[in-house]
């Protein structure tokens, strides 16, 4: 399977490393970062691209851009892993649309386009007989979309609850365990590289709300928007509040919650018993899916990271290849 990659940040670099190190049957024929691009229908030499990025700061030819890769590249699937723009979803959405119109599959880790334009992108993909997959947008390495679509097929999903933001979970864990202040814990989280470029997205609950929108639209197809989510972040939480919760054998977690039957769509700090399945530590994510047949299923795993996000993208790519090979 031939793929073109847009984005050489942490996710793009992780993808290249995994594709180079594993025998996955994926050939990279196009790649672009924000300043340059490279095209080779026979397959790009991955180690040369990695070295160029490390030594020159660009992956390829400055005369070429992401648009050239999308328009002229010889690929079966576009892997769109550029940073999220949660306001417009651009330029990523435009690139995805063009690839779909060219009859190419799309795999993305980009939350903006999926939260904002999911219905449009899906109907365009259907029209052109291709797939758009976005496992990496929610829960990092956790295969939540595959679980919903396949493992839980035929179930009615009643509700989803989850810890969908690793940065705020890390901050809450550090505040409770080490007595760090909110500001100290945020600084540590940023140093670890998990936080968004603008960390207010993490601590004000916006990143978790974007992921809740993506999950809700995947499950219930109701086309909810970020503005439909009732959002409270963790930025006003004090050490005293956490200490009081801990004294009752409880703790505080930022919980994203969707229960359509009760009209609930919210992200807010909640007090939970320390033994609750959603009480995970540090940057872990956890998602509980409540269903009519299977009951409650809780998935726990790494919600961010270079290799972990690459895992979700590669899972999507290999799924598309298998389905496609069977002619579906
Ligand atoms: N900033 C996000 C988080 C990264 O902390 O969960 C993964 O989407």
Boltz pocket constraint, residues with backbone or C-beta under 6 A from the ligand:
constraints:
  - pocket:
      binder: B
      contacts: [[A, 136], [A, 137], [A, 140], [A, 164], [A, 165], [A, 166], [A, 167], [A, 168], [A, 194], [A, 195], [A, 196], [A, 202], [A, 207], [A, 303], [A, 304]]
      max_distance: 6.0
